[in-house]
Amino acid sequence: MSRAIGDHYLRPYVIAEPEANEVLVLATDGLWDVFSCKEATTLAMRCIVRSKERGMSRHGACRVAASVLTKVALERGSRDNITVIVQQQQPHPSFPACTSAAAESWGCAAS
């Protein structure tokens, strides 16, 4: 992605308008090939909320969310490079449940 930001001939293919969400998910194509923006942010926030409930710091909770997103992308069959960074923008009390096995193993799915 960073290679394309300054390349004007790639402008039609690079989305420069971020979606406003409670969480920022910065990721390579390996994630976006198998996740919609809504799916990724919902899963990330669910992981952050669950991790914080278990006493993790905000930073630690974001690391868990990035790890879960990476593992779920692999489970969904992504064959591209997968790098994920998650940053929480503001807290949100509840998000819908996720159903992936990796998310459940990290405790991010609804109980």
C-alpha angles and dihedrals in degrees: 000000000000090000090061100047095083097034105097094192088063093052094106089058101043119077108218097178111085120209113244108241139147089255133043115220112189109185146151125250091272089075098038092050089068105023134061116219091252093051093049096047093044092051092044093052092046089054092047093050093048093045092050090049086058091054101263122147120249089255093049092047091053090050090053090049092051091049093049093048090051093049094046091050088055090047089052090056103257110171098183127088111287122207120157133186119183126194124179112226099187135344121268122192102220143011133180118273123266120218106200118125091231091051091049092049090055090047095248098123122089115271 
